[in-house]
């Protein structure tokens, strides 16, 4: 009998912090891939690569084109799961309805991170489709609520979003999580397999910026003031700075809340895995990974914060845990694997088979900065970057002519050490890419989705997340 497969993507969760702050999921996992690398360092290209098994320069969805609407179901692994119903839930605006990620699914719940009820009115969608001033928008909202199947939940979604806007500037902890509970409820509603096997996707934005103290977090894990927010400093103000010491307190707060957010995900999702297995009649395999990691300002992170314009190991080394796989898998895989192999793994899990997805060489790439960022030193931040791993070695090169060799340590997750510059990139590192960097970079700069084309609410969400 075909298995249900549930893919839970923890946005922005690097491998070392997952290992430290998600002990419950680690202990419960039946199969751990210890050396998994993402295909890119941010959401849009990474999600496209997870769905297609191809590099960003092959599927064409990246910082210079964030639109998924050209992606067809037959381009993804879902084409290899005939008879499956595919559904999804996400609070990630990029991996959601606003940019067309929902198009390959049979149904998809794209929700605000502040929504309480997934079956209530989709406030993000409502705001993006309503072209009125504030007073007119309230009238339209009441009309939409009155005609909705769940009017009370719809009102509460709107009230909670507005309450968050009002309370955000105040020195108070955030009232609720960033959509984790809401997405989990939606996942449980989607795993009903009474009419056939299911594939369910979910993205969790809990560990993504903005980070701040939150009432549902374990307060014993951090000492961050309730009036602190990661948004109080512009990320490029940090990444362009000469004196990093001035940000020591900021980094300390950021790291503490980042780890605390992952702890919260750990507590919620280990319970979700149990609930999924209780609710499904057929065998169900759950896969947990991250679309990319996060730089936290350490030397191994090139003293960077965030995940813009970078391919550090902190942004590429991600967890990959499998719960209730078919028989025949080892408990631990220490060889390199890539998100480029995730489609093969998911299809094999669905069919009850064993996938041998170990790789000798793992490639990744970052194509531009994206959207309307205009930081100082723009040419540098907007460069195209590629890298490739083999053994405990990583080569990295970019469109500005920089070429580096890094040391990797299998026993140190999310870590690298630059050991050589101006190196010659070996042929084994170049060979996974079907087109050379310079040619593709020139071609990719010719098109894309501009921030001016987006509706006001989508722009507001991206600004909150630090993308604009």
C-alpha positions as CSV (number, residue, x, y, z in Angstrom):
1,X,0.0,0.0,0.0
2,X,1.3,3.5,-0.9
3,X,2.4,5.5,2.1
4,X,1.4,9.0,3.0
5,X,4.4,11.4,3.0
6,X,4.5,14.6,5.1
7,X,7.3,17.1,4.4
8,X,7.8,19.6,7.2
9,X,10.2,22.4,6.3
10,X,11.7,24.4,9.1
11,X,12.5,27.8,7.6
12,X,16.0,29.2,8.3
13,X,17.1,26.4,10.7
14,X,20.8,25.5,10.5
15,X,22.1,22.0,11.4
16,X,24.2,22.7,14.5
17,X,21.4,24.7,16.2
18,X,18.9,22.0,15.3
19,X,21.1,19.4,16.8
20,X,21.4,21.4,20.0
21,X,17.9,22.8,20.4
22,X,15.7,20.0,18.9
23,X,16.7,17.0,21.0
24,X,13.2,15.6,21.0
25,X,12.9,15.4,17.2
26,X,16.5,14.0,17.1
27,X,15.7,11.3,19.6
28,X,12.4,10.4,17.9
29,X,13.9,10.2,14.4
30,X,14.3,6.8,12.8
31,X,16.7,8.0,10.0
32,X,19.1,10.9,10.2
33,X,21.1,12.3,7.2
34,X,23.9,14.1,9.0
35,X,25.5,15.8,6.0
36,X,22.6,17.2,4.0
37,X,23.2,20.5,2.1
38,X,20.5,22.8,0.6
39,X,20.8,23.7,-3.0
40,X,20.7,27.4,-2.2
41,X,20.7,29.8,0.8
42,X,17.2,31.3,0.8
43,X,13.6,30.2,0.4
44,X,12.6,30.7,-3.2
45,X,15.3,28.8,-5.1
46,X,15.6,26.2,-2.3
47,X,11.9,25.3,-2.4
48,X,12.0,25.1,-6.1
49,X,15.0,22.7,-5.9
50,X,13.4,20.6,-3.3
51,X,10.4,20.1,-5.6
52,X,12.3,19.6,-8.9
53,X,15.6,18.1,-7.9
54,X,17.4,20.7,-10.0
55,X,19.7,23.6,-9.4
56,X,18.4,27.2,-9.4
57,X,20.2,27.9,-12.7
58,X,18.3,24.9,-14.2
59,X,14.7,25.6,-12.8
60,X,15.2,29.4,-13.2
61,X,13.4,30.4,-9.9
62,X,15.7,32.5,-7.8
63,X,16.4,36.1,-6.8
64,X,16.1,37.4,-10.4
65,X,12.8,35.6,-10.9
66,X,10.8,34.8,-7.7
67,X,7.7,33.7,-9.6
68,X,6.7,30.0,-9.4
69,X,3.7,30.3,-11.7
70,X,5.7,28.8,-14.6
71,X,6.4,25.6,-12.6
72,X,4.2,22.8,-13.6
73,X,3.3,19.7,-11.6
74,X,5.0,17.5,-14.2
75,X,8.2,19.4,-13.5
76,X,8.2,18.2,-9.8
77,X,8.4,14.9,-8.1
78,X,4.6,15.0,-7.6
79,X,4.4,13.8,-11.2
80,X,5.9,10.5,-10.0
81,X,3.1,10.1,-7.4
82,X,0.0,9.3,-9.5
83,X,-3.1,8.8,-7.4
84,X,-1.7,11.1,-4.6
85,X,-3.6,14.1,-3.4
86,X,-1.0,16.9,-2.8
87,X,-1.8,19.7,-0.3
88,X,0.2,22.3,1.6
89,X,0.2,24.8,4.4
90,X,2.7,27.7,4.7
91,X,3.3,31.0,6.4
92,X,6.2,31.7,4.1
93,X,5.1,34.3,1.6
94,X,7.6,33.0,-1.0
95,X,6.5,29.4,-0.5
96,X,2.9,30.4,-0.8
97,X,0.1,31.8,-2.9
98,X,1.5,35.3,-3.5
99,X,4.3,34.0,-5.7
100,X,2.5,31.0,-7.1
101,X,4.1,28.2,-5.1
102,X,0.6,26.7,-4.6
103,X,0.1,26.0,-8.3
104,X,1.5,22.4,-8.2
105,X,-0.7,21.3,-5.3
106,X,-4.4,20.2,-5.3
107,X,-5.1,22.5,-2.4
108,X,-3.0,24.9,-0.4
109,X,-3.4,27.0,2.7
110,X,-1.2,30.1,2.5
111,X,-1.5,31.9,5.8
112,X,-0.3,35.0,7.6
113,X,2.2,34.2,10.4
114,X,-0.3,36.0,12.7
115,X,-3.4,34.0,11.7
116,X,-5.1,31.8,14.4
117,X,-7.5,29.8,12.2
118,X,-6.5,28.3,8.8
119,X,-10.1,27.7,7.9
120,X,-11.0,31.3,8.6
121,X,-10.6,34.2,6.0
122,X,-7.1,34.3,4.5
123,X,-6.2,37.8,5.7
124,X,-3.1,38.1,3.5
125,X,-5.0,37.1,0.4
126,X,-7.9,39.5,1.3
127,X,-5.5,42.4,1.8
128,X,-3.6,41.7,-1.4
129,X,-6.8,41.7,-3.4
130,X,-8.4,44.7,-1.8
131,X,-7.5,48.0,-3.5
132,X,-9.1,50.5,-1.1
133,X,-8.1,53.0,1.6
134,X,-8.4,52.0,5.3
135,X,-12.0,52.9,5.8
136,X,-13.1,51.2,2.6
137,X,-11.0,48.1,3.4
138,X,-12.8,47.7,6.8
139,X,-16.2,47.7,5.0
140,X,-14.9,45.1,2.4
141,X,-13.5,43.0,5.3
142,X,-16.9,42.9,7.0
143,X,-18.6,41.9,3.7
144,X,-16.0,39.2,3.2
145,X,-16.5,37.9,6.7
146,X,-20.3,37.9,6.4
147,X,-20.0,35.7,3.3
148,X,-17.4,33.3,4.7
149,X,-18.1,29.8,5.8
150,X,-16.4,30.5,9.2
151,X,-17.3,34.1,10.0
152,X,-16.2,34.0,13.7
153,X,-12.8,32.6,12.9
154,X,-12.4,35.1,10.1
155,X,-13.1,38.0,12.4
156,X,-10.6,36.6,15.0
157,X,-8.0,36.3,12.3
158,X,-8.5,39.9,11.4
159,X,-8.5,41.1,15.0
160,X,-5.4,39.1,15.9
161,X,-3.5,40.6,12.9
162,X,-4.5,44.1,13.9
163,X,-3.7,43.5,17.6
164,X,-0.2,42.3,16.6
165,X,0.3,45.6,14.6
166,X,-0.8,47.6,17.6
167,X,1.3,45.7,20.2
168,X,4.5,45.2,18.1
169,X,6.0,48.6,19.0
170,X,5.3,48.2,22.7
171,X,7.8,46.7,25.2
172,X,5.8,43.5,25.6
173,X,6.5,39.9,24.6
174,X,4.8,38.7,21.4
175,X,1.5,37.1,22.4
176,X,1.6,34.1,20.2
177,X,3.9,32.1,17.9
178,X,4.7,32.9,14.3
179,X,2.1,30.5,12.8
180,X,3.5,27.2,14.1
181,X,0.3,26.1,15.9
182,X,-1.9,27.3,13.0
183,X,0.2,25.5,10.4
184,X,0.2,22.3,12.5
185,X,-3.6,22.3,12.8
186,X,-3.9,22.7,9.1
187,X,-1.5,19.8,8.5
188,X,-3.6,17.6,10.7
189,X,-6.7,18.5,8.8
190,X,-4.9,17.6,5.5
191,X,-3.6,14.1,6.4
192,X,-7.0,12.5,6.2
193,X,-6.2,9.6,3.9
194,X,-9.6,8.0,3.7
195,X,-9.9,8.6,0.0
196,X,-6.3,7.7,-1.0
197,X,-2.7,8.4,-0.2
198,X,-1.6,12.0,0.6
199,X,1.5,14.1,0.2
200,X,1.4,17.1,2.6
201,X,3.9,20.0,2.6
202,X,4.3,22.5,5.4
203,X,6.6,25.5,6.0
204,X,7.3,26.8,9.4
205,X,8.6,30.4,9.8
206,X,9.2,30.4,13.6
207,X,13.0,30.7,13.4
208,X,12.9,33.4,10.7
209,X,13.4,37.0,11.6
210,X,12.0,39.2,13.1
211,X,13.0,37.5,16.4
212,X,11.6,38.7,19.7
213,X,10.6,37.4,23.1
214,X,7.4,35.5,22.9
215,X,5.0,34.3,25.6
216,X,4.8,30.7,24.4
217,X,8.6,30.3,24.3
218,X,10.6,28.8,27.2
219,X,11.8,31.9,28.9
220,X,14.5,30.0,30.8
221,X,16.4,29.6,27.6
222,X,17.1,33.3,27.0
223,X,17.6,36.5,28.8
224,X,16.5,38.9,26.0
225,X,14.5,42.0,27.1
226,X,10.9,42.0,26.0
227,X,11.3,45.3,24.1
228,X,14.1,43.9,21.9
229,X,13.5,42.9,18.3
230,X,16.0,41.7,15.6
231,X,14.4,44.4,13.3
232,X,15.9,47.2,15.4
233,X,19.1,47.0,13.3
234,X,19.3,46.7,9.5
235,X,21.0,43.6,8.4
236,X,23.2,45.4,5.9
237,X,24.2,47.9,8.6
238,X,25.8,44.9,10.3
239,X,27.1,43.1,7.3
240,X,28.8,46.2,5.9
241,X,30.3,47.3,9.2
242,X,34.0,47.4,9.9
243,X,33.7,47.1,13.7
244,X,31.6,44.1,14.6
245,X,32.3,44.5,18.3
246,X,29.6,47.1,18.5
247,X,27.0,44.5,17.8
248,X,28.1,41.9,20.4
249,X,24.9,42.4,22.5
250,X,22.7,42.3,19.4
251,X,24.3,39.0,18.3
252,X,23.9,37.5,21.8
253,X,20.2,38.3,21.8
254,X,19.7,37.1,18.3
255,X,21.4,33.8,18.9
256,X,19.5,33.2,22.2
257,X,16.1,33.8,20.6
258,X,17.0,31.8,17.5
259,X,17.8,28.8,19.6
260,X,14.7,29.3,21.7
261,X,12.5,29.5,18.6
262,X,14.0,26.1,17.4
263,X,13.3,24.7,20.9
264,X,9.6,25.7,20.5
265,X,9.5,24.1,17.1
266,X,11.0,21.0,18.6
267,X,8.3,20.8,21.3
268,X,5.4,21.4,18.9
269,X,6.5,19.2,16.0
270,X,7.5,16.1,18.0
271,X,3.9,16.2,19.3
272,X,2.6,16.7,15.7
273,X,4.5,13.7,14.4
274,X,2.7,11.5,17.0
275,X,-0.7,13.1,16.1
276,X,-0.1,12.5,12.4
277,X,0.5,8.8,13.0
278,X,-2.5,8.5,15.3
279,X,-4.8,10.1,12.7
280,X,-3.8,8.2,9.6
281,X,-4.9,4.7,8.7
282,X,-2.1,3.9,6.2
283,X,1.6,4.0,6.9
284,X,2.8,7.6,7.1
285,X,6.3,8.8,6.8
286,X,7.2,12.3,8.1
287,X,10.3,14.1,6.8
288,X,11.7,17.1,8.6
289,X,14.3,19.4,6.9
290,X,15.1,23.1,6.5
291,X,15.1,25.1,3.3
292,X,18.4,26.8,4.4
293,X,20.2,27.9,7.5
294,X,21.3,31.2,9.0
295,X,24.5,33.1,9.6
296,X,24.9,34.1,13.2
297,X,28.0,36.4,13.1
298,X,30.7,33.9,13.9
299,X,34.1,33.6,12.2
300,X,32.9,30.4,10.4
301,X,29.9,32.5,9.2
302,X,32.3,35.1,7.7
303,X,31.0,37.4,10.5
304,X,27.7,37.7,8.6
305,X,24.2,37.8,9.8
306,X,21.2,36.3,8.0
307,X,21.2,34.4,4.8
308,X,21.5,37.1,2.0
309,X,24.3,36.8,-0.6
310,X,26.1,34.0,1.0
311,X,26.9,30.3,0.7
312,X,28.5,29.6,4.0
313,X,28.1,26.2,5.5
314,X,25.9,27.8,8.2
315,X,23.4,28.6,5.4
316,X,23.6,25.3,3.5
317,X,24.1,22.5,6.2
318,X,20.5,21.6,7.2
319,X,18.8,18.8,9.1
320,X,17.2,15.9,7.3
321,X,15.3,13.6,9.6
322,X,12.8,10.8,8.7
323,X,10.2,9.3,11.0
324,X,8.7,5.9,10.2
325,X,10.6,5.1,7.0
326,X,10.1,1.7,5.3
327,X,12.4,-1.1,6.4
328,X,15.9,-1.3,4.9
329,X,17.3,2.1,5.8
330,X,20.3,2.6,8.1
331,X,19.6,4.7,11.2
332,X,22.3,7.2,10.2
333,X,23.7,8.3,6.9
334,X,27.0,10.1,7.3
335,X,27.7,10.6,3.5
336,X,26.8,13.8,1.7
337,X,23.3,14.2,0.4
338,X,21.6,17.2,-1.2
339,X,18.2,18.6,-1.4
340,X,18.6,17.9,-5.1
341,X,18.1,14.2,-4.0
342,X,15.0,15.0,-1.9
343,X,12.5,14.2,-4.7
344,X,14.0,10.8,-5.2
345,X,13.9,10.2,-1.5
346,X,10.3,11.3,-1.1
347,X,9.1,9.1,-4.0
348,X,10.9,6.1,-2.6
349,X,9.4,6.6,0.8
350,X,6.0,6.9,-0.7
351,X,6.5,3.6,-2.6
352,X,8.0,1.8,0.5
353,X,11.4,1.5,-1.1
354,X,14.9,2.4,-0.1
355,X,16.6,5.3,-1.9
356,X,20.4,5.4,-2.2
357,X,21.0,9.1,-2.4
358,X,24.5,9.4,-1.2
359,X,26.7,11.9,-3.2
360,X,30.4,12.3,-3.8
361,X,30.0,16.0,-4.8
362,X,27.3,18.4,-3.6
363,X,26.7,21.7,-5.5
364,X,24.8,24.8,-4.4
365,X,24.4,28.3,-5.8
366,X,23.1,31.8,-5.0
367,X,21.9,33.9,-8.0
368,X,21.7,37.6,-7.0
369,X,20.4,39.5,-4.0
370,X,16.8,39.8,-5.1
371,X,13.9,42.2,-5.1
372,X,14.5,45.9,-4.4
373,X,17.3,45.8,-1.8
374,X,19.7,48.6,-2.4
375,X,22.4,48.3,0.2
376,X,25.7,50.1,0.0
377,X,28.3,47.9,-1.8
378,X,25.4,46.6,-3.9
379,X,27.5,45.1,-6.6
380,X,29.1,42.7,-4.0
381,X,25.8,41.7,-2.4
382,X,24.1,41.2,-5.8
383,X,26.8,38.8,-7.1
384,X,26.2,35.3,-8.2
385,X,27.9,32.6,-6.1
386,X,28.5,28.9,-6.6
387,X,30.2,26.2,-4.4
388,X,30.8,22.5,-4.4
389,X,31.6,20.1,-1.6
390,X,33.7,16.9,-1.8
391,X,35.1,15.1,1.2
392,X,36.1,17.7,3.8
393,X,36.7,20.4,1.3
394,X,34.6,23.1,-0.3
395,X,35.3,25.4,-3.2
396,X,33.5,28.6,-3.7
397,X,33.6,31.1,-6.5
398,X,31.5,34.1,-7.7
399,X,30.8,36.6,-10.5
400,X,33.3,39.1,-9.1
401,X,36.2,36.7,-9.6
402,X,36.6,35.6,-6.0
403,X,37.7,32.0,-5.6
404,X,38.1,30.3,-2.2
405,X,38.9,26.9,-0.7
406,X,37.3,26.0,2.6
407,X,38.0,23.2,5.1
408,X,34.9,21.3,6.2
409,X,34.8,19.1,9.3
410,X,32.3,16.2,9.3
411,X,32.2,16.4,13.1
412,X,31.4,20.1,13.2
413,X,28.0,21.0,11.8
414,X,27.5,24.3,10.0
415,X,31.2,25.1,10.1
416,X,33.9,26.0,7.6
417,X,37.3,27.5,7.6
418,X,38.7,29.5,4.7
419,X,42.2,28.1,4.0
420,X,43.1,29.5,0.6
421,X,42.1,32.4,-1.7
422,X,42.6,32.9,-5.5
423,X,42.5,29.2,-6.1
424,X,41.9,27.4,-9.3
425,X,38.5,25.7,-9.1
426,X,38.8,22.0,-9.9
427,X,36.9,20.4,-12.7
428,X,34.9,18.2,-10.3
429,X,33.5,21.3,-8.6
430,X,32.5,22.9,-11.9
431,X,31.0,19.8,-13.5
432,X,27.6,19.6,-11.6
433,X,26.6,23.0,-13.2
434,X,25.4,22.7,-16.8
435,X,26.2,26.3,-17.7
436,X,29.2,28.3,-16.6
437,X,28.7,31.0,-14.0
438,X,29.5,34.0,-16.1
439,X,27.1,33.0,-18.9
440,X,24.2,32.2,-16.7
441,X,24.7,35.4,-14.5
442,X,24.6,37.6,-17.6
443,X,21.5,35.8,-18.9
444,X,19.7,35.8,-15.6
445,X,20.0,39.6,-15.1
446,X,17.7,40.1,-18.1
447,X,14.5,39.3,-16.3
448,X,12.7,38.9,-13.0
449,X,10.0,40.0,-10.7
450,X,10.3,43.6,-9.4
451,X,9.0,44.8,-6.1
452,X,7.1,47.5,-7.8
453,X,4.9,44.8,-9.4
454,X,3.7,43.5,-6.0
455,X,0.6,44.6,-4.1
456,X,1.0,46.7,-1.0
457,X,0.4,44.0,1.6
458,X,2.9,41.6,0.0
459,X,5.5,44.4,0.1
460,X,4.6,45.0,3.8
461,X,5.2,41.3,4.6
462,X,8.5,41.2,2.8
463,X,9.6,44.3,4.6
464,X,8.8,42.7,8.0
465,X,10.8,39.7,7.0
466,X,13.8,41.9,6.1
467,X,13.7,41.4,2.3
468,X,12.8,45.0,1.4
